[in-house]
Amino acid sequence: MDHAMHLWLFFLVVFAVVLLPGLDMAFVLGSALVGGRRHGLIAVAGIVAGGVCHVAAAALGVGLLIKLVPGAFNAVLVAGALYMAWIGASLLHSRGGGIEAVDAKLSAGATFRRATLTTLLNPKAYLFMLAIFPQFISPEYGPVWLQCLVLGAIIWATQAGVYGSLAIGAAGVRGWMAARPGAGLALHRSVGAVLVLAAVWTGFAGWQGL
């Protein structure tokens, strides 16, 4: 297989993985629905930043630690679930009155940091970097660091494209709801409930493995 076909195959795998519902997707949708397009896209930027950290960790061989200590993977899964549950609970207890009031309460920096941390605590990303990413590294294609950079760029571009589209679409739904009384509070609590349910599901899976 030539290098170009090799990279196309990697893109298809990454695209399929990114499309799978998970904590990153839930956070992007939640940010866009609650804070609008701006916060949705900021969340995407934070997730891409987390992806940069994952690729750097893989290049440094951190994934080997998780392979040598299987419990580390489940511990990360539980930690990510707890973090997502905390975000969801804060939304469930929101007392905001409307969508316009929501924007004033949100911080772009906080959204970015939460998105990055969500990605860093996403077990799906660690599983991908441990089981799939190394399969596309080969000495015949040049220096390992350069291959990691190219593969990483494919990951980041795919995340930006898929999650960015979701953020813009979700922001459109939010705009439609803005004219409805109490939409901000209902939106907060609905998104919070989804995040808590996602956290319970992933946390239970991780707890069983500890």
ChimeraX attribute file (.defattr): number of C-alpha atoms within 10 A of each C-alpha:
attribute: neighborCount
match mode: 1-to-1
recipient: residues
	/A:1	5
	/A:2	7
	/A:3	12
	/A:4	9
	/A:5	10
	/A:6	13
	/A:7	15
	/A:8	12
	/A:9	13
	/A:10	19
	/A:11	17
	/A:12	12
	/A:13	15
	/A:14	20
	/A:15	18
	/A:16	11
	/A:17	16
	/A:18	19
	/A:19	13
	/A:20	11
	/A:21	10
	/A:22	17
	/A:23	23
	/A:24	28
	/A:25	22
	/A:26	16
	/A:27	28
	/A:28	29
	/A:29	28
	/A:30	27
	/A:31	27
	/A:32	27
	/A:33	28
	/A:34	30
	/A:35	26
	/A:36	24
	/A:37	24
	/A:38	16
	/A:39	27
	/A:40	32
	/A:41	26
	/A:42	23
	/A:43	33
	/A:44	33
	/A:45	23
	/A:46	25
	/A:47	29
	/A:48	23
	/A:49	19
	/A:50	24
	/A:51	21
	/A:52	19
	/A:53	16
	/A:54	21
	/A:55	24
	/A:56	16
	/A:57	15
	/A:58	18
	/A:59	19
	/A:60	11
	/A:61	12
	/A:62	16
	/A:63	22
	/A:64	12
	/A:65	12
	/A:66	17
	/A:67	14
	/A:68	9
	/A:69	11
	/A:70	12
	/A:71	14
	/A:72	15
	/A:73	23
	/A:74	22
	/A:75	18
	/A:76	19
	/A:77	25
	/A:78	26
	/A:79	20
	/A:80	24
	/A:81	29
	/A:82	18
	/A:83	19
	/A:84	30
	/A:85	22
	/A:86	16
	/A:87	18
	/A:88	26
	/A:89	18
	/A:90	14
	/A:91	24
	/A:92	21
	/A:93	12
	/A:94	17
	/A:95	14
	/A:96	17
	/A:97	14
	/A:98	20
	/A:99	26
	/A:100	16
	/A:101	13
	/A:102	18
	/A:103	16
	/A:104	9
	/A:105	10
	/A:106	14
	/A:107	12
	/A:108	17
	/A:109	13
	/A:110	14
	/A:111	23
	/A:112	22
	/A:113	18
	/A:114	19
	/A:115	27
	/A:116	24
	/A:117	19
	/A:118	23
	/A:119	25
	/A:120	22
	/A:121	25
	/A:122	24
	/A:123	24
	/A:124	19
	/A:125	18
	/A:126	24
	/A:127	15
	/A:128	16
	/A:129	19
	/A:130	19
	/A:131	11
	/A:132	14
	/A:133	20
	/A:134	14
	/A:135	10
	/A:136	15
	/A:137	18
	/A:138	12
	/A:139	8
	/A:140	8
	/A:141	13
	/A:142	10
	/A:143	11
	/A:144	14
	/A:145	13
	/A:146	13
	/A:147	17
	/A:148	19
	/A:149	15
	/A:150	12
	/A:151	19
	/A:152	19
	/A:153	16
	/A:154	18
	/A:155	22
	/A:156	20
	/A:157	14
	/A:158	21
	/A:159	24
	/A:160	18
	/A:161	14
	/A:162	15
	/A:163	27
	/A:164	22
	/A:165	15
	/A:166	20
	/A:167	29
	/A:168	20
	/A:169	16
	/A:170	21
	/A:171	25
	/A:172	16
	/A:173	13
	/A:174	21
	/A:175	14
	/A:176	10
	/A:177	18
	/A:178	16
	/A:179	13
	/A:180	11
	/A:181	12
	/A:182	14
	/A:183	20
	/A:184	27
	/A:185	21
	/A:186	21
	/A:187	22
	/A:188	27
	/A:189	21
	/A:190	17
	/A:191	23
	/A:192	25
	/A:193	17
	/A:194	17
	/A:195	27
	/A:196	21
	/A:197	16
	/A:198	19
	/A:199	26
	/A:200	17
	/A:201	12
	/A:202	22
	/A:203	22
	/A:204	14
	/A:205	15
	/A:206	21
	/A:207	12
	/A:208	9
	/A:209	14
	/A:210	12
